[in-house]
Amino acid sequence: MTGKTEYQDKTSGEKSDRRAGKELHVDRVSAQAALSMVNQQKQNIVERLHIPWWQGPLTGLCMAILVVSHAVPTPYNLLLVGIACVGIFAMLRSYTSQPVWVSGWRKGKTRSLSVTFFIVYLLHYFGSMWLFSRGHSWIIPVTAFSIFIVAIIYGRVWVAVWRKDMETDDVR
């Protein structure tokens, strides 16, 4: 007789169910360990990210110089734009050469903060340019100071939001 008895079918089915259960448990444990390691790495990144205190003021200064540049006579405005661009380039080079750095265009709340800051800057820049062309020379120093302060605040808020996102966004 080549067929299995009812008892043999039942016991072999129980053995395979137990084996599958053990494999499922082992897979779940290893998956949980892997996810725990990912969360630990994220915490390590949060602790290692260092934003120098001078980055916000330097960003604000460079952006304020760009705002001021359109109110300066022609040969000097190009010099100011060049200085601002070199300052931004040097700052970005310093930041991205760190062992840990984070792009401002990453997914999440930080991207929307970056887009909002960019729009605010463009409103400052083009608004001051338009008002200056209408004879309101007072707008240049006010706008330059305003964007300087906004850039400092933005830098601090961006880092706080990024840290909070990283700390609360557990992988499960």
C-alpha positions as CSV (number, residue, x, y, z in Angstrom):
1,M,0.0,0.0,0.0
2,T,1.6,3.2,-1.1
3,G,-0.8,5.7,0.4
4,K,-0.4,7.2,3.9
5,T,-2.7,6.5,6.7
6,E,-4.7,9.2,8.3
7,Y,-2.4,9.2,11.3
8,Q,0.7,9.6,9.2
9,D,-0.9,12.5,7.3
10,K,-1.9,14.2,10.6
11,T,1.6,13.8,12.2
12,S,3.5,14.9,9.2
13,G,1.2,18.0,8.9
14,E,1.9,18.9,12.5
15,K,5.6,18.6,12.0
16,S,5.6,20.9,9.0
17,D,3.4,23.3,10.9
18,R,5.8,23.4,13.8
19,R,8.8,23.8,11.4
20,A,7.0,26.7,9.6
21,G,6.1,28.2,13.0
22,K,9.8,28.1,14.1
23,E,10.9,29.6,10.8
24,L,8.3,32.3,11.1
25,H,9.5,33.1,14.6
26,V,13.2,33.1,13.5
27,D,12.3,35.4,10.6
28,R,10.3,37.7,12.8
29,V,13.2,37.9,15.4
30,S,15.8,38.5,12.7
31,A,13.5,41.2,11.1
32,Q,13.0,42.9,14.4
33,A,16.7,42.8,15.0
34,A,17.4,44.3,11.6
35,L,14.8,47.1,12.2
36,S,16.2,47.8,15.6
37,M,19.7,48.2,14.0
38,V,18.2,50.6,11.4
39,N,16.6,52.7,14.2
40,Q,19.9,52.7,16.1
41,Q,21.8,53.9,13.0
42,K,19.2,56.7,12.6
43,Q,19.8,57.7,16.2
44,N,23.6,57.6,15.6
45,I,23.1,59.9,12.6
46,V,21.0,62.3,14.6
47,E,23.7,62.5,17.3
48,R,26.6,62.9,14.7
49,L,25.0,65.6,12.6
50,H,26.8,68.8,13.4
51,I,25.6,72.2,12.1
52,P,28.2,74.9,13.0
53,W,26.8,77.9,14.8
54,W,28.0,80.2,12.0
55,Q,26.1,78.5,9.2
56,G,22.8,80.3,9.7
57,P,24.3,83.8,10.0
58,L,26.6,83.1,7.0
59,T,23.6,82.0,4.9
60,G,21.7,85.1,6.0
61,L,24.6,87.3,5.2
62,C,25.1,85.9,1.7
63,M,21.4,86.2,1.0
64,A,21.3,89.8,2.3
65,I,24.3,90.6,0.1
66,L,22.3,89.3,-2.9
67,V,19.4,91.6,-1.9
68,V,21.7,94.6,-1.6
69,S,23.4,93.9,-4.9
70,H,20.6,95.2,-7.0
71,A,20.8,98.6,-5.4
72,V,24.5,99.0,-6.0
73,P,26.0,100.5,-9.2
74,T,26.9,98.1,-12.0
75,P,30.6,97.2,-11.5
76,Y,30.1,96.7,-7.8
77,N,26.9,94.7,-7.9
78,L,28.7,91.9,-9.8
79,L,31.4,91.9,-7.2
80,L,28.8,91.6,-4.4
81,V,27.0,88.7,-6.3
82,G,30.4,87.0,-6.7
83,I,31.2,87.4,-3.0
84,A,27.8,86.0,-2.0
85,C,28.1,83.0,-4.4
86,V,31.6,82.2,-3.2
87,G,30.4,82.4,0.4
88,I,27.5,80.1,-0.2
89,F,29.7,77.7,-2.2
90,A,32.3,77.6,0.7
91,M,29.6,77.1,3.3
92,L,28.0,74.2,1.3
93,R,31.5,72.7,0.7
94,S,32.2,72.8,4.4
95,Y,28.9,71.3,5.3
96,T,28.9,68.5,2.7
97,S,32.5,67.5,3.6
98,Q,31.4,66.4,7.1
99,P,31.2,62.7,7.9
100,V,27.4,63.1,8.3
101,W,25.4,65.7,6.4
102,V,21.7,65.9,5.3
103,S,20.3,67.4,2.2
104,G,17.7,70.2,2.7
105,W,15.7,68.6,-0.2
106,R,15.1,65.3,1.6
107,K,11.5,63.9,1.8
108,G,9.4,65.0,4.7
109,K,8.7,68.2,6.5
110,T,12.2,69.5,5.9
111,R,11.6,69.7,2.2
112,S,8.5,71.7,2.6
113,L,10.4,74.0,5.0
114,S,13.1,74.4,2.4
115,V,10.6,75.2,-0.4
116,T,8.9,77.7,1.9
117,F,12.2,79.4,2.8
118,F,13.1,79.6,-0.9
119,I,9.8,81.2,-1.7
120,V,10.1,83.7,1.2
121,Y,13.6,84.6,-0.1
122,L,12.4,85.1,-3.6
123,L,9.6,87.4,-2.3
124,H,12.2,89.4,-0.4
125,Y,14.5,89.6,-3.4
126,F,12.0,90.5,-6.1
127,G,9.8,92.6,-3.8
128,S,12.7,94.7,-2.7
129,M,13.9,95.0,-6.4
130,W,10.4,96.2,-7.5
131,L,10.0,98.7,-4.6
132,F,13.5,100.0,-5.1
133,S,12.8,100.5,-8.8
134,R,9.8,102.6,-7.7
135,G,12.0,104.9,-5.7
136,H,11.7,103.3,-2.2
137,S,15.3,103.1,-1.3
138,W,14.5,102.3,2.4
139,I,13.4,98.9,1.4
140,I,16.9,97.6,0.6
141,P,18.3,97.7,4.2
142,V,15.0,96.6,5.7
143,T,14.8,93.6,3.3
144,A,18.4,92.7,3.7
145,F,18.1,92.7,7.5
146,S,14.8,90.8,7.3
147,I,16.2,88.0,5.2
148,F,19.3,87.8,7.4
149,I,17.0,87.1,10.5
150,V,14.7,84.8,8.5
151,A,17.7,82.7,7.4
152,I,19.0,82.3,10.9
153,I,15.6,81.3,12.2
154,Y,15.0,78.9,9.3
155,G,18.3,77.1,9.9
156,R,17.5,76.5,13.5
157,V,13.9,75.4,12.8
158,W,15.0,73.1,9.9
159,V,17.5,71.3,12.2
160,A,14.9,70.9,15.0
161,V,12.3,69.5,12.5
162,W,14.8,67.2,11.0
163,R,15.9,65.8,14.4
164,K,12.3,65.4,15.5
165,D,11.4,63.6,12.2
166,M,14.4,61.2,12.6
167,E,13.7,60.5,16.3
168,T,10.0,59.9,15.9
169,D,10.0,58.1,12.5
170,D,10.7,54.6,13.8
171,V,11.0,51.8,11.2
172,R,8.6,49.0,12.2
